């Protein structure tokens, strides 16, 4: 446990995240200096003098103590000065320097975009990220490179734009690392007919709201879970409902996350195609048979190849594939073979995630989590991915980070030009409203002419979603109210 002390400031959130950066997996408790004596502790303090202000950080771990101080003026934010002092003390104490410097937020590319909008050149933005936020030159370059492509996508959005998310929270099995609200399909097969029927009702309600407000649908994403756990007929019902009720005139992208290769059949792919989807995701995570078994995925590497070939034969010409760096039992050599195998298929996009230790995943609850603050192996995997994917003509367009990832590293989406996952950018950037349907789905409302964000939560589990469905439709009345309060005249 780490005792966190805050003196002369209120930047608890930022200091907690810096604790997680250097001491992943540790519980952090806020207390006074007296309670911190004799414990593993992070003492953070702001002190004002006549000439300048100072940030002081003292870190104690296993009997060792390291200190750092950072002077700063009125134009520098407290959390920046504290972060720099914390970073230097942590690097001395722990013997490594996190590659993302003092940045702890999930959207570093948005910070780079803001710099560019202020008039900085890409080179100047990179230097500021290195000099002020202490990123390595490699990460600063990736951040700015991605920001430039993200900006082109966010610029597509208009005040009346929105996206649609459709949640199918069922999976064949639950992966070791997964924390999403998903249910093994064989245990709840009896719920699916009612779930599909009610979700179609919710979709029709969302379509009516969008029409009433004069909103413009830009992207659709059907995710989960694994949407292809639904039968061909069930997919037809959901996708047909979307096609029949929403105005698709301005639709730029329609993604269905096929996900698990062992759920992909010709019939399901044809239903997806009939439904108007323009993009599918086939996600192996790894092509190592041993690692697949270890993480609880029942498919084989060959099934990945077969599913991809089947999708191509059914006319799917925009396919994304997800990989995870840092999986238990994976090595840089086996990850390189995965990259080689995936690139041989020629997908239009590849998303490379870093393994995250999510609290409700079996990886953590079973005690198998291996918190790794340095992340040397995962870092090597990400570097290899960048080299291999950009060498194959794919470019980074999408970047975000999560807490408790191996090595405090990143997730990056790569694509060939014209095959970027637009929904991914819109939802992560909070560019515009996302109307969501289904269990575990979150509707995120963005003010058309401002930065106000409001969320409407659905019930997490399919059985609760079915039993209390009327309450969900009642909650959705907030959408019209929100737009009314934000000077919207569609």
C-alpha positions as CSV (number, residue, x, y, z in Angstrom):
1,X,0.0,0.0,0.0
2,X,1.2,3.5,-0.8
3,X,0.3,6.4,1.6
4,X,-0.3,9.5,-0.5
5,X,0.2,12.9,1.3
6,X,-1.1,16.1,-0.2
7,X,0.1,19.4,1.3
8,X,-0.7,22.8,-0.1
9,X,-2.6,21.5,-3.1
10,X,-5.6,19.5,-4.2
11,X,-4.3,17.5,-7.1
12,X,-5.2,14.1,-5.7
13,X,-6.3,12.6,-9.0
14,X,-3.1,13.4,-10.8
15,X,-0.9,12.2,-7.9
16,X,-2.9,8.9,-7.6
17,X,-2.2,8.3,-11.3
18,X,1.5,9.0,-10.9
19,X,1.5,6.5,-8.0
20,X,-0.1,3.9,-10.3
21,X,2.6,4.7,-12.9
22,X,5.5,3.8,-10.7
23,X,3.8,1.4,-8.3
24,X,1.1,-0.5,-10.4
25,X,-1.2,-2.8,-8.5
26,X,-0.7,-1.0,-5.2
27,X,-3.6,0.4,-3.2
28,X,-3.2,4.1,-2.7
29,X,-4.6,5.7,0.5
30,X,-4.6,9.5,1.2
31,X,-3.5,10.4,4.7
32,X,-1.5,13.0,6.6
33,X,2.2,13.2,7.0
34,X,2.1,11.7,10.5
35,X,0.3,8.6,9.2
36,X,2.9,8.3,6.4
37,X,5.9,7.8,8.7
38,X,7.3,4.3,8.5
39,X,5.2,3.4,5.4
40,X,5.7,3.2,1.7
41,X,4.7,6.8,0.9
42,X,4.4,9.6,-1.7
43,X,4.6,13.0,0.0
44,X,3.7,15.8,-2.4
45,X,3.8,19.4,-1.4
46,X,3.4,22.9,-2.9
47,X,5.3,25.7,-1.1
48,X,5.2,29.4,-1.9
49,X,8.2,31.7,-1.4
50,X,8.7,35.4,-2.1
51,X,10.4,34.8,-5.4
52,X,8.8,31.6,-6.8
53,X,6.7,28.5,-6.1
54,X,8.1,25.0,-5.5
55,X,6.8,21.5,-5.9
56,X,8.4,19.0,-3.6
57,X,8.0,15.2,-3.8
58,X,9.4,12.6,-1.4
59,X,8.9,8.9,-2.3
60,X,9.7,6.1,0.1
61,X,9.6,2.4,-0.9
62,X,11.0,-0.6,1.0
63,X,13.1,1.6,3.2
64,X,14.6,3.7,0.4
65,X,13.8,7.4,-0.1
66,X,14.3,9.7,-3.1
67,X,13.4,13.3,-3.3
68,X,13.0,15.9,-6.0
69,X,12.0,19.6,-6.2
70,X,10.7,21.6,-9.1
71,X,10.5,25.5,-9.1
72,X,7.8,27.0,-11.2
73,X,6.3,30.4,-12.1
74,X,2.7,31.7,-12.4
75,X,2.4,30.4,-16.0
76,X,3.0,26.8,-15.0
77,X,0.2,24.6,-13.6
78,X,0.7,23.0,-10.2
79,X,0.0,19.5,-11.5
80,X,2.7,20.0,-14.1
81,X,5.3,21.0,-11.6
82,X,4.3,18.2,-9.2
83,X,4.4,15.7,-12.0
84,X,7.9,16.7,-13.0
85,X,9.1,16.4,-9.4
86,X,7.3,13.1,-9.0
87,X,8.7,11.7,-12.2
88,X,12.3,12.5,-11.3
89,X,11.9,11.1,-7.7
90,X,10.2,8.0,-9.1
91,X,12.9,7.5,-11.8
92,X,15.6,7.6,-9.2
93,X,13.8,5.3,-6.7
94,X,12.6,2.7,-9.2
95,X,15.4,2.8,-11.8
96,X,13.3,3.5,-14.9
97,X,11.8,6.4,-16.7
98,X,8.2,5.9,-18.0
99,X,8.1,6.6,-21.8
100,X,5.0,8.8,-21.6
101,X,6.6,11.1,-19.1
102,X,4.1,12.8,-16.7
103,X,1.1,12.3,-18.9
104,X,-1.5,10.1,-17.2
105,X,-4.6,10.9,-19.3
106,X,-6.2,8.6,-21.8
107,X,-6.0,11.0,-24.7
108,X,-2.5,12.2,-25.2
109,X,-3.1,12.9,-28.9
110,X,-5.8,15.4,-28.0
111,X,-3.1,17.3,-26.0
112,X,-1.0,17.3,-29.2
113,X,-3.9,18.5,-31.3
114,X,-4.5,21.4,-28.9
115,X,-0.8,22.4,-29.3
116,X,-1.2,22.3,-33.1
117,X,-4.4,24.4,-32.9
118,X,-2.4,27.0,-30.9
119,X,-0.1,27.4,-33.9
120,X,2.8,25.1,-33.0
121,X,4.4,23.2,-35.8
122,X,4.5,19.4,-35.5
123,X,8.2,19.7,-34.6
124,X,7.5,22.3,-31.9
125,X,4.7,20.2,-30.5
126,X,7.0,17.2,-30.2
127,X,9.7,19.3,-28.5
128,X,7.2,20.6,-26.0
129,X,6.0,17.1,-25.2
130,X,9.6,16.1,-24.6
131,X,10.8,19.2,-22.7
132,X,7.7,19.9,-20.6
133,X,5.8,16.6,-20.2
134,X,9.0,14.4,-20.4
135,X,7.9,12.0,-23.1
136,X,10.6,10.1,-24.9
137,X,11.2,11.4,-28.5
138,X,9.7,8.2,-29.9
139,X,6.4,8.6,-28.0
140,X,6.3,12.3,-28.7
141,X,6.6,11.6,-32.4
142,X,3.9,8.9,-32.3
143,X,1.6,11.3,-30.4
144,X,1.9,14.1,-32.9
145,X,1.8,11.8,-36.0
146,X,-1.4,10.3,-34.7
147,X,-2.9,13.7,-33.7
148,X,-2.5,15.0,-37.3
149,X,-4.6,12.1,-38.6
150,X,-7.1,12.3,-35.8
151,X,-7.7,15.9,-36.6
152,X,-8.8,15.1,-40.1
153,X,-11.4,12.7,-38.7
154,X,-12.8,15.0,-36.0
155,X,-13.1,17.8,-38.5
156,X,-15.7,15.6,-40.3
157,X,-18.1,16.1,-37.5
158,X,-20.8,18.8,-37.4
159,X,-23.0,20.2,-34.6
160,X,-25.9,17.9,-35.6
161,X,-23.7,14.8,-35.9
162,X,-24.1,11.7,-33.8
163,X,-23.0,8.0,-33.8
164,X,-24.9,4.9,-32.8
165,X,-23.5,2.1,-30.6
166,X,-25.3,-1.3,-30.4
167,X,-24.3,-3.6,-27.5
168,X,-24.4,-7.4,-27.8
169,X,-23.0,-8.5,-24.4
170,X,-22.6,-12.2,-25.1
171,X,-19.4,-14.2,-25.8
172,X,-18.5,-17.9,-26.3
173,X,-16.2,-17.7,-23.3
174,X,-14.8,-14.9,-21.2
175,X,-11.1,-14.1,-21.9
176,X,-8.7,-14.0,-19.0
177,X,-8.0,-10.3,-19.4
178,X,-11.6,-9.1,-20.1
179,X,-13.5,-6.9,-17.7
180,X,-16.4,-6.1,-20.0
181,X,-19.9,-7.0,-19.0
182,X,-20.4,-10.0,-21.1
183,X,-22.1,-13.3,-20.5
184,X,-21.2,-16.7,-21.9
185,X,-23.7,-17.4,-24.6
186,X,-24.5,-21.0,-23.7
187,X,-25.5,-20.0,-20.2
188,X,-27.9,-17.3,-21.3
189,X,-29.1,-18.5,-24.7
190,X,-32.7,-18.4,-23.5
191,X,-32.5,-14.7,-22.9
192,X,-31.4,-13.8,-26.4
193,X,-34.8,-13.7,-28.2
194,X,-36.2,-11.3,-25.6
195,X,-33.0,-9.3,-25.6
196,X,-33.0,-8.9,-29.4
197,X,-36.7,-8.0,-29.4
198,X,-36.3,-5.3,-26.8
199,X,-33.1,-3.9,-28.2
200,X,-34.9,-3.4,-31.5
201,X,-37.5,-1.5,-29.6
202,X,-34.8,0.7,-28.0
203,X,-33.2,1.2,-31.5
204,X,-36.6,2.4,-32.9
205,X,-36.9,4.8,-30.0
206,X,-33.4,6.1,-30.6
207,X,-34.2,6.6,-34.3
208,X,-37.3,8.6,-33.4
209,X,-35.3,10.8,-31.0
210,X,-32.7,11.4,-33.7
211,X,-35.4,12.3,-36.3
212,X,-37.2,14.6,-33.9
213,X,-34.0,16.5,-33.1
214,X,-32.8,16.6,-36.6
215,X,-29.5,14.7,-35.8
216,X,-27.3,13.3,-38.5
217,X,-26.0,9.8,-38.2
218,X,-22.2,9.5,-39.0
219,X,-21.1,6.1,-37.8
220,X,-22.5,2.9,-36.4
221,X,-20.6,0.4,-34.2
222,X,-22.0,-2.9,-33.2
223,X,-19.9,-4.3,-30.4
224,X,-19.9,-6.3,-27.2
225,X,-19.2,-8.9,-26.2
226,X,-19.2,-10.7,-29.5
227,X,-22.1,-9.7,-31.8
228,X,-21.5,-12.8,-34.0
229,X,-22.7,-15.0,-31.1
230,X,-26.2,-14.0,-32.4
231,X,-27.6,-16.3,-35.1
232,X,-28.0,-15.2,-38.7
233,X,-31.7,-14.6,-38.1
234,X,-31.0,-12.5,-35.0
235,X,-28.4,-10.4,-36.8
236,X,-30.9,-9.9,-39.6
237,X,-33.5,-8.6,-37.0
238,X,-31.1,-6.1,-35.3
239,X,-29.4,-4.9,-38.5
240,X,-32.7,-4.8,-40.4
241,X,-34.2,-2.6,-37.6
242,X,-31.3,-0.2,-38.0
243,X,-31.7,-0.1,-41.7
244,X,-35.5,0.4,-41.6
245,X,-35.6,3.1,-38.9
246,X,-32.5,5.4,-39.2
247,X,-31.7,7.9,-41.9
248,X,-28.5,6.5,-43.3
249,X,-28.0,9.2,-46.0
250,X,-24.9,10.6,-44.4
251,X,-23.5,7.4,-42.9
252,X,-19.7,7.2,-43.2
253,X,-19.0,3.9,-41.6
254,X,-20.9,0.9,-40.2
255,X,-18.7,-1.5,-38.2
256,X,-19.7,-4.9,-36.8
257,X,-17.2,-6.5,-34.4
258,X,-17.2,-10.1,-35.5
259,X,-14.4,-10.5,-32.9
260,X,-14.0,-14.2,-32.1
261,X,-13.1,-16.2,-35.2
262,X,-14.9,-19.3,-33.9
263,X,-18.2,-17.4,-34.2
264,X,-17.8,-16.4,-37.8
265,X,-19.9,-18.3,-40.3
266,X,-20.9,-17.6,-43.9
267,X,-24.5,-17.1,-42.9
268,X,-23.6,-14.5,-40.2
269,X,-21.3,-12.7,-42.6
270,X,-24.1,-12.5,-45.2
271,X,-26.5,-11.1,-42.6
272,X,-23.9,-8.4,-41.7
273,X,-23.5,-7.6,-45.4
274,X,-27.3,-7.4,-45.9
275,X,-27.5,-5.1,-42.9
276,X,-25.3,-2.6,-44.6
277,X,-22.1,-3.0,-42.6
278,X,-19.0,-1.5,-44.4
279,X,-16.3,-2.7,-41.9
280,X,-15.8,-5.8,-39.7
281,X,-13.4,-6.7,-37.0
282,X,-11.8,-10.2,-36.8
283,X,-9.7,-10.2,-33.6
284,X,-7.1,-13.0,-33.0
285,X,-5.3,-11.1,-30.2
286,X,-2.4,-13.5,-30.9
287,X,-1.6,-16.2,-33.4
288,X,0.2,-18.3,-30.7
289,X,-1.8,-21.5,-30.0
290,X,-0.3,-21.7,-26.5
291,X,-1.1,-18.1,-25.6
292,X,-4.7,-18.4,-27.0
293,X,-5.3,-21.4,-24.7
294,X,-3.8,-19.6,-21.7
295,X,-6.1,-16.5,-22.2
296,X,-9.2,-18.6,-22.5
297,X,-10.0,-18.3,-26.3
298,X,-11.1,-21.6,-27.7
299,X,-10.2,-20.9,-31.4
300,X,-7.0,-21.9,-33.1
301,X,-4.7,-19.8,-35.3
302,X,-6.0,-21.6,-38.3
303,X,-9.6,-20.5,-37.5
304,X,-8.4,-16.9,-37.7
305,X,-7.0,-17.5,-41.2
306,X,-10.2,-19.4,-42.2
307,X,-12.5,-16.6,-40.9
308,X,-10.5,-13.9,-42.7
309,X,-10.7,-15.8,-46.0
310,X,-14.4,-16.4,-45.5
311,X,-15.0,-12.7,-44.9
312,X,-13.1,-11.8,-48.0
313,X,-15.1,-14.3,-50.0
314,X,-18.3,-12.6,-48.8
315,X,-17.1,-9.2,-50.1
316,X,-15.8,-7.7,-46.8
317,X,-13.2,-5.2,-48.1
318,X,-12.5,-3.3,-44.9
319,X,-11.3,-5.6,-42.1
320,X,-9.7,-4.7,-38.8
321,X,-7.7,-7.1,-36.6
322,X,-7.0,-6.6,-32.9
323,X,-3.7,-7.7,-31.3
324,X,-2.6,-7.5,-27.6
325,X,1.0,-6.8,-26.6
326,X,2.1,-8.3,-23.2
327,X,-0.2,-11.3,-23.0
328,X,0.8,-14.0,-20.5
329,X,3.3,-16.4,-22.1
330,X,3.8,-14.3,-25.2
331,X,7.4,-13.2,-26.1
332,X,8.8,-10.7,-28.5
333,X,9.6,-13.6,-30.9
334,X,6.1,-15.1,-30.9
335,X,4.5,-11.6,-31.1
336,X,6.7,-10.9,-34.2
337,X,5.3,-14.1,-35.7
338,X,1.8,-12.9,-35.0
339,X,2.5,-9.7,-36.8
340,X,4.0,-11.6,-39.7
341,X,0.9,-13.9,-39.9
342,X,-1.6,-11.0,-39.7
343,X,0.2,-8.9,-42.3
344,X,0.3,-11.8,-44.7
345,X,-3.5,-11.7,-44.7
346,X,-3.5,-8.0,-45.8
347,X,-6.1,-6.5,-43.4
348,X,-7.0,-2.8,-44.0
349,X,-6.5,-2.0,-40.3
350,X,-4.7,-3.4,-37.2
351,X,-5.3,-2.2,-33.7
352,X,-2.5,-3.0,-31.2
353,X,-3.5,-2.9,-27.5
354,X,-1.3,-3.2,-24.5
355,X,-2.5,-5.7,-21.8
356,X,-4.3,-3.9,-19.0
357,X,-4.7,-5.4,-15.5
358,X,-8.5,-4.7,-15.1
359,X,-9.8,-5.2,-11.6
360,X,-12.8,-7.4,-12.5
361,X,-10.9,-9.5,-15.0
362,X,-10.1,-13.2,-14.2
363,X,-6.4,-12.2,-14.7
364,X,-6.6,-10.0,-11.6
365,X,-9.3,-11.8,-9.5
366,X,-7.5,-15.2,-9.9
367,X,-4.2,-13.7,-8.8
368,X,-2.4,-14.2,-12.1
369,X,-1.8,-10.5,-12.8
370,X,1.8,-9.6,-13.2
371,X,2.1,-5.9,-12.7
372,X,5.0,-4.7,-14.7
373,X,5.9,-1.0,-14.4
374,X,8.9,-1.3,-16.8
375,X,7.1,-3.3,-19.5
376,X,10.3,-4.0,-21.4
377,X,8.9,-7.0,-23.3
378,X,5.6,-5.2,-24.1
379,X,7.5,-2.1,-25.2
380,X,9.6,-4.1,-27.6
381,X,6.4,-5.6,-29.0
382,X,4.9,-2.1,-29.6
383,X,8.1,-0.9,-31.3
384,X,8.0,-4.0,-33.5
385,X,4.4,-3.4,-34.4
386,X,5.1,0.2,-35.4
387,X,7.9,-0.9,-37.7
388,X,6.1,-3.8,-39.2
389,X,2.7,-2.1,-39.7
390,X,4.1,1.2,-41.1
391,X,6.4,-0.8,-43.3
392,X,3.3,-2.5,-44.7
393,X,1.6,0.9,-45.5
394,X,-0.6,1.2,-42.4
395,X,-0.4,4.5,-40.5
396,X,-1.3,5.3,-36.8
397,X,-4.6,7.2,-36.7
398,X,-5.9,6.4,-33.2
399,X,-4.2,6.5,-29.8
400,X,-5.4,6.1,-26.3
401,X,-4.1,4.8,-22.9
402,X,-5.5,3.0,-19.9
403,X,-4.6,2.7,-16.3
404,X,-2.6,-0.3,-15.1
405,X,-1.4,-1.3,-18.6
406,X,1.9,-3.2,-18.7
407,X,4.7,-0.6,-18.7
408,X,2.2,2.3,-18.7
409,X,2.0,1.9,-22.4
410,X,-0.5,2.7,-25.2
411,X,-3.1,1.3,-27.6
412,X,-2.7,2.3,-31.2
413,X,-4.9,1.9,-34.2
414,X,-3.2,1.6,-37.6
415,X,-4.9,1.6,-41.0
416,X,-4.4,2.0,-44.7
417,X,-5.6,5.4,-46.0
418,X,-9.3,5.5,-46.1
419,X,-9.9,2.6,-43.7
420,X,-9.6,4.4,-40.4
421,X,-12.1,3.4,-37.7
422,X,-14.0,6.7,-37.5
423,X,-16.2,5.6,-34.6
424,X,-13.1,4.9,-32.5
425,X,-12.0,8.5,-32.8
426,X,-15.4,10.0,-32.3
427,X,-16.1,8.0,-29.1
428,X,-12.6,8.5,-27.6
429,X,-12.4,12.2,-28.4
430,X,-16.0,12.8,-27.3
431,X,-16.4,14.6,-30.6
432,X,-20.2,14.3,-30.7
433,X,-23.2,12.5,-29.2
434,X,-23.2,8.7,-29.2
435,X,-26.7,7.2,-28.8
436,X,-26.3,3.6,-27.4
437,X,-28.7,0.7,-27.2
438,X,-28.4,-2.6,-25.3
439,X,-27.2,-3.9,-21.9
440,X,-24.1,-2.2,-20.6
441,X,-24.3,0.5,-23.2
442,X,-23.7,4.2,-22.3
443,X,-25.3,7.0,-24.2
444,X,-22.9,10.0,-24.2
445,X,-24.4,13.3,-25.0
446,X,-22.1,16.1,-26.2
447,X,-23.5,19.7,-26.4
448,X,-23.6,20.7,-30.1
449,X,-22.1,24.1,-29.5
450,X,-20.0,23.5,-26.4
451,X,-18.0,21.0,-24.3
452,X,-20.7,19.9,-21.9
453,X,-20.9,16.1,-21.6
454,X,-23.7,14.0,-20.0
455,X,-24.1,10.2,-19.8
456,X,-27.1,8.0,-19.6
457,X,-26.4,4.5,-18.4
458,X,-28.2,1.3,-19.3
459,X,-28.5,-1.7,-17.0
460,X,-25.3,-3.8,-17.1
461,X,-26.7,-7.4,-17.4
462,X,-29.0,-8.8,-20.0
463,X,-31.5,-10.2,-17.5
464,X,-31.8,-6.8,-15.7
465,X,-32.0,-5.1,-19.1
466,X,-35.0,-7.3,-20.0
467,X,-36.7,-7.0,-16.6
468,X,-36.4,-3.2,-16.3
469,X,-36.6,-2.2,-20.0
470,X,-39.3,0.4,-19.4
471,X,-36.9,2.3,-17.2
472,X,-34.3,2.5,-20.0
473,X,-36.8,4.2,-22.3
474,X,-37.7,6.6,-19.6
475,X,-34.0,7.5,-19.1
476,X,-33.7,8.2,-22.8
477,X,-36.1,11.1,-22.5
478,X,-33.1,13.0,-21.1
479,X,-31.7,13.2,-24.6
480,X,-34.4,15.6,-25.9
481,X,-34.1,17.5,-22.6
482,X,-30.3,17.8,-23.0
483,X,-30.5,19.2,-26.5
484,X,-33.3,21.6,-25.4
485,X,-31.0,22.9,-22.6
486,X,-28.1,23.5,-25.0
487,X,-29.7,25.8,-27.5
488,X,-30.3,23.2,-30.1
489,X,-32.6,23.9,-33.0
490,X,-32.3,21.0,-35.4
